[in-house]
Amino acid sequence: MTEKKKRFLSLSVKPLFVLLLGLVLGVCMALLAESVGEAVIERCYLSDEAVLKRTNRAAQELQGYVRQNALTTRNTNALAQWGESKKDYYILLYRDQRQFLEIGWWGADSAAVDAYSLKEQSSEVVYPIAFRDGTVYAVIYDNSDSRLYDLTWIVSLLLGCAVLALTLLAYNRRVARKVVAISHEVQSIGEGNLYLQPKGSDELAQLTASVEQMRLSLLRKTSEEQRALQQNSGLITAMSHDIRNPLTALLGYLDLAKTGQYRTQEELQSYLDAAYGKAEQLKRLTDELFRYSLLFGCKELPLQLERYDASILLGQLLGESRAQLQQQGFT
């Protein structure tokens, strides 16, 4: 079975997918955070008990302000200043079941002619406020929850941006980690550790494949060199043993002839013949060793032509073969 080819995705395209994924995750996080925040606000901050507590406090603050400044219902400027300082409250004042004033963050305005009467208001709590010229009734609305909704929207947006940033950061960290891993692999290979297997993806896969091919090539060459060294070591050991034996015998025969340890000329000639045979054996062994080195290297030794004195060269060649030439009758 052939191995299934891996799908290639360029690094120039992959960041777009990562960006889209980060945007989707960021939007989902923002929507989720906003939903959770709104649910918490509605359940806790906008509960009937919490709203009643805040409106009671607003009514007490308004009553204390009126009593402290001895205000009448005609002191709209003072009421407007109080309304501007309390931006979260919207208050409707009623007298004789009719609305005559509304107070908010913009100040205080007289009620419209067609304003709802007190009986038509849906508010369950009506607060009596004692002014200097009589008691009026206030319907108080708390709008402080709008700030919480704005804060929730801002936090949700920040969380969405954080998720997007974390997604991009995770991708960049992953790419950087792969680059660093490949760098360490190459450094390890340079230090001689050839038994590593780097991995990668995208354009990094091509770089990783090149590193892998380099690793395998170096490993193969190293294995061949080690095998060749072992073979050479074995050959040298064997040749040393083969050369040492005839060389020892040759030296022994020559030593006998040199020191005169023979009785007749025939015995001397036998020593010389034996020494000559051992020398020929050594020559054969050295020729085989040289021929093997040429075959094992799979290449010929480079030739370097040089000028040389022919008479000296001829003298050396004839000197090495003088014994053979004399045996053949040459002088």
C-alpha positions, 0 to 999 in steps of 0.5 A: 500500500502506498502511503497517503500523501499529506495535505499541504497548507501554506504558511501564507494561507494558514494565518488567515484561517487562524485569524478567522478562527480567532474572530469566531472564538472572540465573537462567541466569547463576547456574546457569552460574556454579555449574556452571562453579564446581563443574566447576572444583572437581571437576577441580582441588580434588577431584582425587586428587592434590590430596586426597592432598596435603591428607590427607597434610598433615592426617596430619602435623599430627595426628602433630606435635600428638600428638608435641608434647603426648605424647598417648595414645589416652585423651587425648580432650579434647586430641584434641577441641581439635585437631579443633575447630581443624581444622574441615575434617577428619574423622578416624577412628582404628582400633586392632586393625582396630576403630574406637575414636575419631572426630575432627571439628569438634565434637570427639572421640567414641568410635566406635559399637559397629557402626562399620565395621572398617578393612578395610571402609573404602573409603579408599585411604590409611591413615595410621599415627599414633604415640601414646605408648601405641601406634600407631593408624591414621587414615582422613582425610576432607577436607571443605574443599570445602564452603566452596568450594561455598558460595563458588561459590553466593554468587558465582553468586548475585551474578553473577545479581543483577549481570546483573539489575541490568545489564539494568534499568540498560541499559533505564533508560539506553535510556529516558533516552537517548531522553528526552534525545534528544527534549529535544535535538530540541525544543531544536534546533527551538526554535533554528531547526533544522527539518530533524531527525527525532526517533525514539522508542517507547512513550509516547515515540513519541507525544511524538516524533510530536507533535514531528515534527508540530510540526517539519513544521508549522513547516517548512511555515510557514517555507517558505511565509513564505520563498516569500512573502518572495521573492514580495514581494521580486520584487513590490517590485522590479517595482513600484519599477521601474514606479513610478520610471518615471512618477514620473521623467517626472512630476517632469520635466514639473512641473520644466519647467512650474515653471521656465517652459521652454515657449514657448506656453500650448499647450506648457504645457498639454501638459506639465500633461496629461502630468504628470496622466497620469503621476499617474493611472498612479501612482495605479493602480499604488499601488491595485494594490499595496494590493489585492495586499497584501489578497489575499496576506494573506488577511484584511482590515485591521482597522477602527478607527473614530475621530471626525474633522472632516468639513469637513477631510476634505471639504476634503482629498477635494475638494482632491485632485479640484479639478483634475478638478472645474475641468475639468468646469466646477465652481468 
